[in-house]
Amino acid sequence: MSVSPPGGQAPEPFLQQHHYPLEGISPTNGEGVGMGGGSDDSTVGGEDLFQIATMIEHLRHDDLGYRVHATKNLGRIARALGDERTREELIPFIVDSTDDEDQVLLAMAEAVGGLVDWVGGMEYVYQLLVPLEALTACEEGVVRERAIESIHRVVGAMSKEDVVDHFVPFLRRLTGRDWFTTRMSATALFEPVYSDLPPEAQAELIEMYCQLCKDDTPMVRRVAALHLAPFVRIIPPFSSSTPSSPRSSPSSPSSCPHPLLPAFRSLAADDHDNVRLQTIGNCVAFAEVLPTEEARVEHALPLTLAAAADRAWRVRWSVASKFEHVCQAFGPSVTASSLCPSFERLLQDPEAEVRTAAAANAPTVARHLPPAIIVSAVMPCVKQLIVDSSEHVRAALATGINDLAPLLGKEDTITHLLPLLLQLLRDASSDVRLNIIAKLQALNEVIGVELLSQSLLPAIVDLAEDSKWRVRLAIIEHIPALAQQLGPTFFNEKLSGLCMMWLSDGIHSIRLAATQNLKRLTDLFGVEWAQQHILPRIEAMHAHSSHLQRMTALYAIQVLSESLSEDVLVTEALPLALHLTKDPVANIRFTLAKTLEMLAPKVMEQEGALLPTQVRPCLEELTSDTDRDVRFYAKKALRVCDELVRH
């Protein structure tokens, strides 16, 4: 498919002795784009032919942006060309263009997969593998990833016969190429097609994958290890009917229950950390597919334990991060007898990153252990982490340590867990204390939070007065949950003052969060509680000398209007708002107009006479205010009142 240089004539296949691109493109029996000028139609298949001809010219434009845009529209070009010309001209042109810039190749890798509907049916789809094969060799990783996605789409549209006749040789070529990037790409292409192949082809795929697992290039072995787990899960263990390749699996089925197990052992013993980093995920996959516990203990467990004690801390970190999946795959008996000691060592690892990952997963791992082992094996390690030198370790532990309470039961929680929680509540890090307070629900369900109240209150006060405003904001968000657990009596005595103190905080976001907090507390404790504890404070704020206090009072009325009863709004909230009509600060006056706009529908339902006698006169006065913003919001609120009266 030839394309003329920019500024020249249109592509030769589209023009025959014409100088105007559109003249060389005309419909052919309504099915595609033909040659010559046999029709005056300017569209075909819903596509504008001039635009298509322009995009074809742009495929080899000097400007990179033009080429990228045209390449992204390969599907439209193929639709206009028709099936035959797409196969005979467009696909060869794409193959010739695979040496372009990475941006063009990325667009090409994404677009080629979309051509499956425009090549003439299932029997021709395999032809798209030709340009995609070239794209799998690209050095840019994201281009290869998009090419692999397109290959998956192409294979999904191929018949089983074409997969055997065309895709398996395609995969064979990728696996045997000298350039390592093609072999890297090949590792992601085995799993989607394996199940649809006959036994002989399946055996060949296993042999090719084993070859990639022993590749000379570490990067190839790394991605082979990365894609091994999904491939393992679709291959059944050895049986009398399972094909085996003598070159890929020299062991007998009894001594090697899975055809990919020898390759995995090689990867697990690799000299490069990046390869061994995938070991634990593959151990989980093999443990899931091996049929018996004896087979899992014999073949997968030793590799798991070796990874947990690996010399590279990143490998140990990966084990600590996925230890719960390991426990699920091996079952409770193996977890208690063989895996628990490894987890203890991870909790005491010399690297803080490993201890952080293990501490964060301690509660989930403990679910697979009996309470006696949790007390004897896990809790001593947790006790050491309480005083760990790394703040990140202590914060990670605090995120889930409360979840140990349901596993231990009330007696063991009081004996072993409660002292550790009290110590964490006195931690120097605000993040540690905040994480404990955020997850009190599980503890409250086991022992009640009363036993923590004496230590809980100082921690909450410290967080409420923390110098970092985001810490104060975080504790505000947890107050309603704490109030529900502590009850109204304790809350009124110990924490009510803090909630009111936040209303006068110097940070605007804190003050807004404090008003939302009052609404949630009103929903929790009821309107009568709000009348006794919130509205008196708002009334005092209305008369405060600071305009920020008066502004926050209006914000509080706006938020509380959704929770207070109509009687309370009419008798208490509305008079407080109207009191600020003549406030000297313009921001407060237009906030008052916004507040009255919100209150109008609610007081209208209670007593319509309030609108003409109280709300409307106030708004009419504000419409003549000297500040234009006040006038704007007052007029807007008046329109709302008028709509309410008319309806």
N, C-alpha and C positions, 0 to 999 in steps of 0.2 A: 504494500500500500504506500504509494509515493505521495509526499506532501511538498508543495513548493515552498521556497523561502518566504519569510515574512515580507509583505508588501508586494509580492509577485502575484502570479495567477493562482487560481484555486488548484487543489490537488488534481493530478492528471486523471485518475479514475473517475473523478466527478466532472471533469470538463473535457470536452473534445472540441478544440478550436473555438472556445468561448472564453471571454474575459470576465464574466460576471459569475460568481460562485453559484448562485441559485440556479442559473440556467443549465448547469451540468447535473442537477439533481431533479429527478421527476419520478412520480410514482410508477411502479410497474405492477399492473394488475392488482393494485391496492395492497400489495404484500410487502414491498420493500422499496428501496431506492434504486432507480435504474439509471440508464445512460440516455443522453439526448434530451430533446425538448418536446416530447410527445404529449405533454399535458401542461395546462396552465395552473394546476393546483399548487398552492404554496405550502401545503402541509401534507404530511403522510403519517399515518399512525398516531395522529395527535401531536406531532412534532413540527415545529416551524423549520422549513428546509434551509432558509438562510442562516438561522442560528446554528444548525447542525454543520453546514458547510464552513461557517466561521470557526466553530470549535475544532473541526478537522484541521484547518489551517494553523490553529493555535497549538496543536499537538507538538509542533516543532518550531514554535516561536522562539525568538532570542530571549524574550522576557520570561523569567522563571515563573512569575505569577500567572501568566497566560497558560503556560504548559500545565501547571498544577490544576488550574480551573478546568481546562479541557480534559485532563486525565480523569478528574473526578466525575466527568460526564460521559465516560466510556459506555455506560449502559444506554444513554440516550442515543449516542452515535450508533451503537449496534442495533438498536431498535429501528432507527431510520434506514440503516444499510440493508437490513434483512439477514436471514440466517446464513445464506450461502456466502454473501460478501463478507459477513463477519468472520466466517471460518477461513475464507481464502485470502482476505486482505487485512482485516483488522487484527486478527490474532498474530499473523506474521509481523505486522507492523509493531505490535506491542513487544514481541520478542526482540526485535531490532532496537527497541528503545530502552532496554533494561540497563543501560550504562549511563543513565541520566543522573541528575542530582537526587539526594536522598528525599527531598520533599516530594518530587515527582514520583519516585519509586514507592513512597508511602501511600500516595493517592492511588497509584497503580495496583499495589497489593490489596488495597481495600476494594477497588472497583472490579478487578478481574473476577472475584467470587460472585459478583452480581450479574455476570454475563451468562450464567447457567440457563437462563430462560430465553436467551437470544442466539443460541448456536444451532438450533434445529432439532432439539429433542435429546432424549437420554443417550442415544447411541453416539452423539458427537461431543458430549460433555467432557470426555477425557482429553480433548484437544486443549482445554484450558490448563492442563497440567504443564504444558510446555513453557509458557511464560512464568508460571509460578515456580517451576524448577529453578529458573535463573534467579528469581527473587529470593529463594532460600539461601543463596550464597552471599547475600548483601551483608556488609560488615555492620550496618546499623541494626541493632537488636529489635527496635520497634517495627522496622520494615519486615523482618523475618517473622515476628509475631503476627502481624496482619496477614502475611502470606500464608502462614500456617492456618489461620482462621479461614481464609479463602479456600485452602486445600480441603479442610474439613467440610466446607459447604459443597465443594465440587464432588467430593467422594460421596456425600450424602445423596447427591442427585444421580449417581452412576448405578448401573445395574450390577448385580453380583458377578456376572460374567466379566464385565468390563473392569471391575475391581481386581479380579484375578489376572486378566489379560494385560491390563495397562497400569494399575496402581502398584501392584506388587513389583513389577520391573522398575517402575518409577522409584519406589522405596529402595530397591536394590541399588539403583544408581546413586541415590543420595548417600547411602551407607558406605559406598565404596569410593566416593569422591576424595580427591587429595585435599581440597580446601576444607578446613575444619568447620566452618560455619554451616555448610550443607549437612554435615554429620550431626551438628547440634540441632538443626531443624528437624532432622529425621527422627530424633528421639520422641518427639511429640505426636508422631503420626501412626504409631503402632496400635495403640489402644482402641481408637474408633473403629478400625476395620477388622480386628482380630476375630471377633465372634462370627462374622459373616463369611469367613474363608473356610475352604475344605481343610481336612487334617494335614495334608502335605504342605499347603501354604502356611498354615499355622506353625508347623515345625520350622519352616524356613524363617518366619518372622521372629520366632524365639531365638534361633541361631544368630540372626542379624543383630538382635538387641543385645545378646550376650557379647557379640563382637564390639558393639559400641561401649558396653560397660568396661571393656578392657582396652579402650582406645588409648593411643599414645599421648593424646592431648588432654590435660586435666580439665579444660573447660567442657569438652565433650563428655567426659566421665561425670562431671558435676550435673549437667542437664540430664544425663542418663539416669543418675540417681534420683533427680528431681521428679522425673516422669515414671519411675519404676513402680511406685505404689499403686496408681490406678491401673497399670498394666497387670500387676500381680493379682489384683482383685477380680479380674475377668478370666483368669486362667485357672482352671480347677487343678487341685493337687494330682499327683500321678495316680493313675489307676490302670487297670488292664486295657482300657480303651483310650487312654491319653497318649497321643503321639509324643515320642521323645527323640531328640536328635543326639546321636552319639558324640557329636563334636561339641554341642552346647551343654550336655548333661552326661558326663561319663559315669556318674554313679548310678546304681540301680535304684528303682523306685522305693525300695524299702529303706535304703540308707539316705536317700535324698527325695523327700516327698513332694518337691515342687521344682519344675524345670528351670525357674529363674533363681533358685536358691544359691547355686554356685556363683553366679554373677554377683549376687548381692553380697556374698561373703567377701568377694574381691573388692567391692566398693567400700564395705565397712572397714576393711584393713588398708584403705588407700593412704598414701603418704600426705595428701593434701587435705587441709582442714575443710575447705569448701565442699569437697566430695563427701567427707564423713559427716558434714552438717546435716545431710538428709537421712542419716542412718535411722534415727528414732522413728520417723514417719514410715519408713519402709519396714521396720520391726513390727509396728502396729499392723501394717497391711498383711504381713506374713502370719502374725498371730491370729488375725481374723479369718484367714482362709485355710490354715492348717486344720485338719479335721478333728484332732484329738488333743487333749491337754498334754499327753506324753510327747507328741510331736512338737507342740509349742515350746515345752520346757527344753527339749533336746536341741531344737534348731534355732528358735527365735530368742529365747531367754538369754543364752550366753552373749549374743550380740547386743542385746539391750543393756545388760549389766556392764559390758565393756564400754558402751557409749556413755553410760552414766559415770564411768571412771576415766573417760578419755583425757589425754594430756592437754587438749585444747579447750580452753574455757568456753568458747562459743558452742562447741559440741555439747558440753555439759549443760550449758544454758538452754539449748534446744530440748534436751531431755527434761529438764526441770519445767520448762514451759508446757510440755505435752505429756506430763506424767499421768494426768488423769486418763487420757486416751490409752496410755499403756496399761493402766489398771483395768480399764474396761475390756481391753482386748484379751488380757491374760486371765481375768476372773479373780474372785476374792481369795481363793485358797493360795494361788501363786503370789498374789499381791502381799498377803500377810506373811508368807513364809520366805519369799525370795526378794521381792521388790522393796519392801519397807526399809530394810537396811540401806539400800542404795539411796532412798529418799532422805533418810536421816543424814547421810553424808552430803547430799546436795544442800540440805538446810544449814550445814556447817562448812560449806565450801569456802576456800580462801578468797574467791572472787565475789565482790559485792553484787555484781550483776546476776550471778548464779543464785546467790542467796535471795535476792529480790524476787526472781522468778519462782523459786521454790516456796518462799513465804506467801506469795500471792496465791499459789495453788494448794497450800496446805489444807484448807477446809474441804476442797473438792476431792483431794486425795484421801482425806480422812473418812469420807463417805464409804470408801471401799474397805475400811478396816473396822474390826470389832472395837468397842469402847475400851476394853482392857489394853489393847495394843496402842490405842491413841494415848492413853494415860502413861503407859510405860515407855513408849518409844518416841511419839511425836511431841508430847508436851514438854519433856526436858529440852528438846531442841528449840521449841518456841520460847521457852523461858530464857534461853541464851540470846535469841533474836530481840527480845524486849530491850536489851541494853546494847544492841549492835551499834557499832561506831558509825554506820551509814544511815543517814536519815531516810534514804529511799527504801532501805530494807524495812525499817520500822513502819514507814507509811504503807508499804505493800502489805505487811502483816496486819496492820490495823484495818485494812479494807475488808478483811474476811474473818478475822479472829472470832467475832461474835457468832459466826455461823457454826462454830464448834460446839456451842451450848446445846443445841438439840441432839447432837451426836453423843455428848457426854452424859446427858441427864442432869437432873437438878443437883443431886448430891455431889457428883464429881465436878460440876460447873462451879459450885460454891467453893469446893476444896482446892481445885487446881486452876480454874480459869479466872475466877473473880479477882484474885490478887494480881494477876497479870494485867487485867483490864484497868484496875485502879492505878497501876504503875504507868500504863500508857496514857491515862487521863492526866497524868502529871508530866508528860513528856515535854521537852523544851520546844519541840516543833509544833507549830499550829496545825500543819497538815495531818500529823499523827492524831492529835486530839480530835480534829474535825472528822476524820475517818471513823473513829470510834463512835462518836455521837451520831453520825449519819446511819449507822447500822445497828441501832439498839433494839430494833423490833424483834429479832430472833432471840436475843437475851431476855427481853421482857416476857416473851411467851414461855420461857422456861422457869425463871426465878423471880420475875417482876423486877422493875427498875428501882424499887425502894432501897434495896441493898447498895445501889450505886449512887443514890441521891446525894449523900454527903460529899462524895468526890466529884460527882457530876456537876454540881452547881459551881464550884470554883473554876472548873474547866470551861463551862459555858460563859461565865463572866469574863474570863481571860480572853476567850475568842470574841466576845461581843465588843471588847475594848481593844482588840488587836490593831496595831498601827497600819496593817495592810487592809485596805477597804474591801478587797475581794474576799478576804477571810471573813470579815463582818457580814458581807453579803451572803456568803455560804451558810453561816450559822443562822441567819434570818430565815433562809429557806427551809431549815430543819426544825424550826421552832414549833410549827403546828403538829408535826409528828411527835415531838417531845411532849407537847401539851397533852396530846391524847393519851400518852403512856403515863404521864405523871399525874394527871387529873387536875380539875380546876382549883382545888384547895392549895395544893403544893405550887401550882403555877401562879396563883394570885399572890401568894406569900413571897415567892422567890424570883419569879421571872417576869411578872407583869411590868415591873419598873423598867426592865431592859427594853421591852417592846416599845414603851413610851419614849425611852431615851433615844432610840434610833430615829424617832420622828424629827429630832433636832440635830441629826448628824450633819457634818459639814459637806458630805458628798451627796449630790442629787440622786444618784442611783440608789443609795442606801435609804434615803427618805421615801422614794417611790416604793421600794421593796417593803419598807416598814408599813406603808398604808395597805399594800396587798396582804401583808401578814395579818393586819387587823381584820380584814375581811374573812380570811380563812379561820381565824380564831372565833369570829362571830358565828360563822357557819358551824363551828365545832361546839361552842359553849352556849349559843343561843342569844336572842335579842336582849333579853333581860340582863344578861352578863355584860353585853355591850353598853347598855344604858348606865350600868353602875360603874364600869371601869374605863370605857373608851370615850364616851361623849363628854363627860366632865373635863377630860384632858383636852379634847378638841375645843371645847368652849374656852378654856384658859389660853390656848394657842391663838384664838381669834383676837384676843386683846394683847398679844405679845408685841413688844416693841420691834422685834425683828420681822421684816417683811417675809423672810424665808419661812418662819414659823406660821405666819398667817396663810401663806401660799400652800404649805403642806396641809394645813387644816382643810382648805378647800379640796385638795386632792383626796384627803381621807373621806370627805363627805361624798365625793363622786364615786369612790370605790365602794363605800359602805351602802350606798343607795341600792345596790343590788341585793344586799342581805338584810337590811333593816325592814321592818314592817312599815306599812303605809302610815299608820298612826304615829309612829316614832318619827318618820320623815316629816310629817306635817307639823307636829308639835315641838320637835327639838332640832332636827337637822336644818330644815328650811329657815327658821328664824336665825340660826347661827350664820347661814350663808348671807341672808339679807342684811345682816349687821355690817357687812363689808362694802356696802354700796358706795359709800363716800370715802373709801380708803385712798390715801394720797398716792399710792403706787399704782401706775397704769397696768402693770402685769397682773396685779391682783384683781383689778376691776374686770379685765377681759377674761380672766380665769373664772371670776364670779359669773360672767355671762355664759360661759361654757357649762358651769355647774348648774345654773338655772335651766339651761336647755336640756340637761340630762334629767333633772328633777321634774320638769313639767309633765311628762306623760304619767309619772307615778303619782304626783299630787292631784292630777286631773281625775284619776280613777277614784280617789278618796273624796274630793270635794271640789267640783268645778269652779266654785266661786273664788277659790284661791288664785286662779289665774288672773282674773280682771282686778282683784282687790289688792294682791300682794306682788305676784310675780311680774305681771305686765307693767305696773307703774315703775317698778325698779328698772326693767329693761328699757322702757321709754326714756327714763332719765339718762341711762347709759348711752342711748343713741345720739344724744347731744353732747357727749363727752368731748373733751379737747383732743384726745388721742384717737387716731384713726383706727387702730386695731381694736380698741374698745368699742367704737361705733360699729365696726364690721361684725364682731361676734354678737353684739347686742341685737343688731338687725337680723342676724341669722337665727338667733333664739326666738325673736318675735315671730318670725315666719313659722317656726315650729309650733308656737302657741296658737297662732291663727289657724293652722291646719288642724290642731286638736279641737278647737272650738267648732270648726265647720263640720267635723265628723262626730 
